[in-house]
Amino acid sequence: MSTTSTKFAIPNLFAVCPIKGTTNPHYEKAAAESSAWVRSHNILSKIKLDGFAVNANELLASHTYPYAGYEEFRTCCDFLNLLFVVDEVSDEQNGSDAWSTGQVFLNAIRDPKWDDGSKLAKMCKEFRARFSRSAGPGCTKRFFENLQNYVEAVAQEAVYREHGHITDLATYEPLRRENSAIRTCMSLAEFALNIDLPDDIFKNEHFMDVYWATVDMVCWSNDLYSYDMEQAKGLAGNNYVTVLMHEQEVCLQTAFHLVGDQFKALMEQFMRGKRALPSLGFPADFTVSAYVMAMGYWVVGNLEWCFESQRYFGPRGAEIRKTLVIELSPPEH
């Protein structure tokens, strides 16, 4: 392939993912209600609302929480939509402003008495009311801890973006694990399953092998698929592909292949860890097994959504999934 070509091959991540995906039976009804909920708050501009429709956050929820009952699923839709709102706002902010937006998001969800009168705070408080109805104490604690880490990481990302700084891999990996919000979404899986994991399970090395493999597979596959959109917008600094190119001094095509190799290694780590999980007795074994299932759905569900929504590939998702060839878009400005 010529070095001047704008066409690049992306790895087939489905080929190394043995997990089978599915969708939530409550998708259509809950998606319509959650979408209407976002629009009713009038917090996004028309352009942002167009992006909201293309993003299809509820479709992502359907793929990643397919086991959730209606009320839980609707709440998951609301949270992913909230993340979109915060992400769209903070993507255009400097570090200080992104921090302020994140604090509104965090405080309004964490403290039922906190309110600055903003539209974002109102949305967050309404989400909290739904979440608090059935979330267990362990789930709630982990959810708030991961939410705080997410807010701090998004603000740090904005600082790097403001200064045009591309981090090294050692800095990028822990930052991406947090600013992707996947850890918060995984905490929400406990709520969706109506379980409360034992705290000790997060100290088990085999469970954590599965956990971190899940987090990283979602992050790296998302970075792979979002690269073209981000480079066109001038936002590719916070991307695994960009970091690999800079740190390892490789071309874009090689970086794509490296992401594929890493995803395969992580999937092998996931499956090894799953096989090695110890028995903790009933009911812990049931809750851990359910959560591992939920982690698998996040991995394959994210892959499915990236091609089924128009977030990254526009209307060409099905074609690109088949050909595994992308053509870089020209810069938007």
RAKADA-V652637 format. One record per pair of residues at least 4 apart in sequence whose C-alpha atoms are under 6 Angstrom apart, sorted by sequence separation. I is the first residue (numbers start at 1). J is the second residue. D is the distance in whole Angstrom. If there is no record, write none. Layout:
BEGIN
I_J_D + I_J_D
END
This chain:
BEGIN
27_31_6 + 31_35_6 + 44_48_6 + 51_55_6 + 61_65_5 + 62_66_5 + 68_72_6 + 69_73_6 + 83_87_6 + 84_88_6 + 87_91_6 + 93_97_6 + 94_98_6 + 102_106_6 + 103_107_6 + 104_108_6 + 106_110_6 + 107_111_6 + 128_132_6 + 136_140_6 + 139_143_6 + 158_162_6 + 160_164_6 + 169_173_6 + 172_176_6 + 176_180_6 + 190_194_6 + 208_212_6 + 213_217_6 + 216_220_6 + 217_221_6 + 218_222_6 + 222_226_6 + 223_227_6 + 231_235_6 + 243_247_6 + 244_248_6 + 245_249_5 + 280_284_6 + 281_285_6 + 285_289_6 + 297_301_5 + 298_302_6 + 305_309_6 + 310_314_4 + 313_317_5 + 320_324_5 + 44_49_6 + 68_73_5 + 93_98_5 + 160_165_5 + 167_172_6 + 190_195_5 + 230_235_5 + 231_236_5 + 245_250_5 + 280_285_6 + 310_315_6 + 320_325_6 + 108_114_6 + 230_236_5 + 90_98_5 + 307_317_4 + 108_121_5 + 241_255_6 + 109_124_5 + 61_77_6 + 108_124_6 + 109_125_6 + 223_239_5 + 108_125_6 + 223_240_6 + 58_77_5 + 109_128_5 + 153_175_6 + 57_80_6 + 57_81_6 + 153_178_6 + 154_179_5 + 153_179_5 + 31_58_5 + 150_178_5 + 149_178_6 + 150_179_5 + 150_181_6 + 27_62_6 + 147_184_6 + 24_62_5 + 146_184_5 + 23_62_5 + 23_63_5 + 143_184_6 + 24_66_4 + 23_66_5 + 26_70_6 + 30_74_5 + 34_78_6 + 143_187_5 + 217_263_6 + 102_151_5 + 213_266_5 + 99_155_5 + 135_191_5 + 98_155_5 + 139_196_6 + 213_270_6 + 138_196_6 + 95_155_5 + 136_196_6 + 210_270_4 + 95_158_5 + 210_273_5 + 94_158_5 + 95_159_4 + 209_273_6 + 206_273_5 + 94_162_6 + 166_237_5 + 206_277_6 + 218_299_6 + 229_312_6 + 226_312_5 + 232_329_6 + 232_330_6 + 232_331_4 + 233_332_6 + 228_328_6 + 232_332_6 + 72_192_5 + 68_192_5 + 64_297_5 + 64_298_5 + 64_301_5 + 63_301_5 + 60_305_5 + 10_256_6 + 16_264_6 + 11_260_5 + 56_309_6 + 54_310_5 + 55_311_5 + 54_311_6 + 21_300_6 + 10_324_5 + 9_324_6 + 9_325_5 + 8_325_6 + 8_326_5 + 7_326_6 + 7_327_4 + 6_327_5 + 6_328_5
END
